[in-house]
Amino acid sequence: MKIRLMAVASTALLAAALAGCGSGSGSSSNGSGDDVYRVIVMGGVSAEGVLADQSQTSIAAAKASVDYANANGGVDGEKVTVTVIDDKSDPTTAVTKLRAAIAKQKPDLVLNSGPSTVAEATLPILNQNHILSMNIGPTETSSDASKYPLNFDIAAGASEQLDAYASYFKEKGYKSVAILHGNSAYGETFGSSAEKTLTAAGVKVTGNKEYDTTALDMTSQLEALESTDPDALVIDAYGAPLGYVLKGVAKLGWDIPMIGNTSVSATNLTGAKPPTGLVGTSEVKNLVMQVPKSAKHDSSATAVNAAVKGMLKYGEIKSSFVLAANYDALPLVMAAADAAGSTDADKVAEKLVDSSVLKSAKTVIFPDYGFTSSVHAPQGVSGNYIFISPSVLKNGQFQ
């Protein structure tokens, strides 16, 4: 009996040793040991209207990112596969389907397509299951490394985007502004961060009002802000609410410069002419919106244009490149896994806060994400934002 037990133990040790060999598979976080790096991307495939278009763009970016990875050696030598989960852009659906997918086969990496409410609902599950994730729907706590050590926001948070506002306001001579924001997780963060950041930059905030994103009329909030007599109006609005905000401004006859955040530029209304959009209409004559440089077409931007080409393999890009942040997910993971010599989630996360690793990643939305050990969100990227007027969107880029 003793001899038999020793033989079994020796066999088990040999199997363990063999499992540790090979390129990355033995250290993979999903425990599959089959030299495959599994990616899940969530999005509202069956959502309606703008949410469906934006999810399609986000998912195409993820698929193109996977193609890029496989064409360049995979993740630490492992072939990358991608599975799409239709979460309908609904937090409850997202939670249910994500749990089912994890139970079936734990992934190595999970990406989402927003909105922030989906991120807010799914991040605790990913954290509980010790899964690396990259998030394009920042919430108030999603970039907090002490709370979510394996999550990295790849869409810049409100505070980072707002750093670009101060220099823009100085250029335009705006000394006072009013702020209007939604009650979504991102909208609330944007509203509080905007007041804090702009005040610190010497810009007077005359008023800060929140609206319900399910409301059809924001006139009362706009009326209150108009009475404070600001030089400009800062707007957070995503999807249909933007139309209601602009309608409210027109209804009041308020002739005010408007600065929209990236939620505004991610809304299809700002990228198409009537009847589907508002480009060229009086409603947007005073509106500029914030976008990353990659969302404005530049024929000389070789890497960005290659990303666009890769995404077009998966259909028309109907939404702004603001929604294409998932394209940078695999280049980031590849650089970190190569540096770690492993696809283990903890080891990859550790390398994702190494400045030399981040600089080596072949990303296109931001050249350097600047993650730190305490803040897992893009840092120092405010110079990569510009403010542009609404214009026709072609292949995900404003022309």
N, C-alpha and C positions, 0 to 999 in steps of 0.2 A: 504493500500500500504506500509506504514511504517513498519507494522508488518511483511509483506511478505519479505521486503528487509532485515529486521533483521534476519529472519529465514534463508534466503539464505546465509547471511554473517556468521551466526553461523555454517551452514553446511560446508562452505568453510574452516573455522577455524578448525573444527573437522577433515576434510580430511587432512589438512596440518599437524595437530598434529599426525595423524595416519601415514602419510608418513614419519615422522621423526623417527618413532619407527622401531625396527628390527635391524638386524646385518649389518650395513654398508650401506644398500641400500638407506636410506634416504639422505646420504651424498655423494652418488656416483656422479662422475663428468659428467656422461652421461645422468643423469636425468631420467633413465628408471624406477627406483624404483621397479625392479623385482628380486633383490638379485642375479643378474648375473654381473660378472666382465668381460667385453668384451675386447678381445685383437685382434688386427690386426697385422699380420706379412706380410711384403712385400718382394717379391723376384722374381728373373727371372726364373720362372718355365719353360717358353717356350723359354728362351734364349738358345744360342748355346754354345757348348763346355764347357770350364772351368767355365764360368759364370753360366751355368745351374747346374753344379756339386756343385759349391760353394753355390748357392742359396738353393739347396736341403739340404746341410749340415746345413745351417743357419736356414732353416725352420724346419728341424727335431729337432734342438736344441730348438727352440721356442715351438714346440709341446710337447717335453719331459719336458720342463720347466712347461708347463701348467699341464701336468700329475702329476708332482711333487707337484705343488700347490694344486691340487684337492685331492691328497692323504694325504695332510697335513693340511686340514681345509680350503683351499681356501684363498682368499684375504679378510681379516677381516670378515670371515664367508661367503663370497659370492663365489658361484661356478664360475669357470673360463672357458670361451669358447674362441676358437681361430678361426679366419677366415683368410684364405690365399688369398692375392691379387697378381696376376701375373703381375708384372710391367715390365717384359721382360728385367730387368736391364737397363731400358731406362728412363731418367728423365722426358721426356714429357709424356710417358705412365703412369709413377708413379703419376704425378700430376693429370692427368685426372681421373684415377681410385680412387685415394685417395679422391678427392673431391666428387666423386659420392658415395663412401662408407660413408663418413661423413654425406652427405645429407640424406642418407637412415637411418642410425643409428649411432649416435656419439659413438665412442669407448672410453674406459677408458685408454687404453694404445696402442701405436703403436710401433712396432719393424720393423727394416729393415734388409736387407741382403747385403747392399752395392750395388755398389761401392759408393765412396764419392760423386760422381756427383748426385746420387739419393738423398742422404741426403741433399745436398746443395739445391736441387729443392723443396724438401718436407717440410723441417723444417719451412719455413715461413708460410706454410699452417697450420701446426700443432700448431704453435705459435698463429696464428690468431684465431684458433678455441679452444684455451685453452685446449690442449690435452697433457697428459703426454707421453713422448716418450723416448725410449732408442735406441741408435744409434751405429752401429758397423762400420760406415764409416766416421770417423772424418774429419771435414773440419777445415779451419782456425778459424772459429767463433762458431762452434757447441757446444763447451764446455763453452762458455762465458755466465755466468748466467745472466748478465745484458741484453743480447740480446735474449737468449732462456732460460728463467727461468724454463721451464718445460721439457727441454731436458737434458738427461744424457748420455754422451758417455760411453759405456761399453767396447769399444776397446780403449786401451791406445793410447794417441796421440803421435806424433813423438818425442816431447821433452822428455817425460817420457821414451820411449823406448831407446832413445839415451843416457840416463844416464847410461845404461848398457854397452854402447860401450866403454866408457873411461876406465873402469876397465879391459875390455877384451883387449883393445889395449895395456894397460900397461903390462898385462900378456904376450902378444905376442911380446912386444918390438917395436911396430909400433909407430914411432914418427911423421910420415907425411902420409896423406891420400888424395886421390882425391875422388870427389863425383859425381855420375851420377844419375839423377832423371828424372821422367816423368813430363809432364805438366798437370797432373790431379790435382784436388784440394788437395788431400793428398800428391802427389808427390812434389808439389811446397812448401807446408808447411814443408815436410821432408827435402827438399834441403836447405831451409833457416835455419831451426832449427839445422840441422846437422852441418853446418858451425859454427853457433853461439856456440852450446854446446861443440863441439870438440875443438874449439879454446880456449874457456874458461877453458877446461881441460888440456890445454898445448899441444894439438896435432896440428901440422901445417896442414892447408888445402891448398894443392898446386893448386887445381882447383875445380870448381863447375860448371858442365854443365847440361843443360836441353835438353831433346829430346821430340819430338812430339810422343805421344802414338799411333798415327795412322801410323807412319813411319815404313818402313820395313828394314831400315838400319841405324844404329847408329855409323858407322865407323868413321865419321868425328869428332864426339864428343869424342869418345874413343881415337882417334889419338891425339887430342889436350891434353887430360888428360895424356896420356902416356908420352908426351913431358915434363911434369912437374916432372917426376921421383918420384912418391910417393912410400911409403913402402907398401901401400895397397889401394884397390879400394872399396869404399862403393857404393852399388847399390840399387836403388829403381826401381823395375819393377814388373808389375802385369800381369799375363797371357802371351799372345803371345810375347809382347815386351821383356820378359826375354830371350826367345830363340834367338831373334835378337841381343840382347846385348851380349850373350855368343858366338854367331856366330861371332860377330864383334871382340871380344877379341881373339878368335882362329885365325881369318883371319889375325890379326896383329902379331900373334905369341907372344903375350904379356904374359909373365909368371909372374903373379901378384896375390898375395892373394886377394880374393874377399869376402866381407862381405855383404850378402843380408839382407834386412830388412824383416819385417813380410809380406810385399806384395810378396816377393820372396818365402817365405815358404808357402804362401797361394796358390801358383801356382802349378798346377798338375805336371808340368815338373820335379819338385824336389822331387816327391813322387812315381815315377814309373820308371821301367826299359824300355829301348827301346822295341817296337817302339813308345809307347805312352809317354814315359818320357826320362829323361837323367841320371837317377841314374846309376852309374858305368861307365859312359863315360868320355872321356878326357875333355869334355867341362866343367864339374863340379868338376874336380879334385882339383882345388884351391878354391872352393866355400864352405863357411860356411854360415849359415842363422840363423836369430834370431827367436826363438819361445818361447811362454810361456811354463813353465815346464809341463803344462797339455797336451801339444801336443806331448810330448815324452813319450812313453809307460813305465809305472812303475807299476808292479804287486801289489805293496804295497799301491798305491794311491786309497784307497777304494772309496772315494766320486767321484773322476774323473771316475773311472771304472763303477760306478753305472750310471753316466750320459751317458757314452758311451752305456751301455746296454739299457737305456731308449730311446736313439736316434735310436738304431738299430731296434726298433719296427716299425720305419717309413721308413725302407729301408737301403740300403748300404750307409755307410758314405764315400763318394768319395773324399772329400777334407779334408785338415788339420783341426785339432781341433782349429786352429787359428780362424776358421769361426764359432765356437760353442759358442761364447760369449753370444748369446741370452739365453743360458741355465741359466745364472745367473740373467736374468731379473726378473722373478717371485719371486725367493728368496729375492731379494732386495726389490721389491714392497711389499711382504708379511711382511717383518720385519718393513718397514716404516709404512704400513697401521695398523699393530698391535699396534705400538707405538702411532700412531695418533688416533686410535680408529675410523678410517674413511677411505673411499676410495676416498675422495675428492682430486683432483689433486694437489691443492695448499698445502694441509696438508701433503700429501704423499711426495711431493717435499721438504717440510720443514724438514721432518724427515730423508730424504735421505742424508742430510748433517750433521746429528748428528753422531758423531764418535762411540758412544756406540751402536747405531742402526746398523751401518754398520758392526761393529764387531760381532753382533749377527746374521747377515744374513748368511744363510747356502749356501754360494756361493762356486764354485769349480774352476773357471778359475783363479780368484784372491781371496785370503783369506780375503782381506779388500780393498775396492775400494777407500777409502780416499777422497770422494767428499768433497768439501768445499763450502761455501756460494757464492764464486765468481768463482770457477772453477769446473764445472760439468764434470770432467773427472777423470779417475783413477790417484791417487796420491800416491807416495811412493811405486810403484810396480816394480821398475826396478830390484830388487833382485829376481823377479819371472820369469826372462827371462834367457835363456841359448842360446849358439851358437852351432849348430850341423851341420854335413855334411848331404847333401841330402841322404835319404835312403827310402826304400820301405815304403809306407803308408798303414797301415792296420787299419780299423775301425777308421779312422781319426787321427791316431797317428803314428809318425815315430818310427820305430822299432830299 
